[in-house]
């Protein structure tokens, strides 16, 4: 199972300590990191090419204009990110899906030019999540999250929807709900999701 550590949606008291934490995580076998773009710039030259470095785009609200979001993507891949965590524009998602698809095509082209992977956030509360995810997969997006992960979603809702999304669409899903116990870690492993996102160093030894 793919395992990554994310810190771009939490308050960081000490960036110096957080950088030490990232390097320590590599020694623990963490395969990927989801980090603010300034941290990616700072550590990119020291990170093996096999490690995923994902930058968030318009996280968590997804309200910026297409021009701004495209610039965010370009800036991220030029700064060393090899994965993009993309929050779809919520207005376009609900009102102008054709325009959203055009925006995503541009983002995919940028990612392809720089050898980066586009990963997309969905929301399992949205009634059309399965049909939307199928369209994303048809466009070439293979990896997704079933929730934004900014708030403390219900653990079981997240896990169930990860499995549902994967089985119904073929998308590889990364569980990104909050985890408080080792028992929850074991449940995610048993569910055989593609991956798991951790926010807490206590759960690195899995």
Beta strands, then each sheet from edge to edge (+ up, - down):
strand 1: 2-6
strand 2: 32-34
strand 3: 52-57
strand 4: 83-87
strand 5: 117-121
strand 6: 143-145
strand 7: 172-175
strand 8: 195-198
sheet 1: 1+ 2+ 3+ 4+ 5+ 6+ 7+ 8+ 1+
end
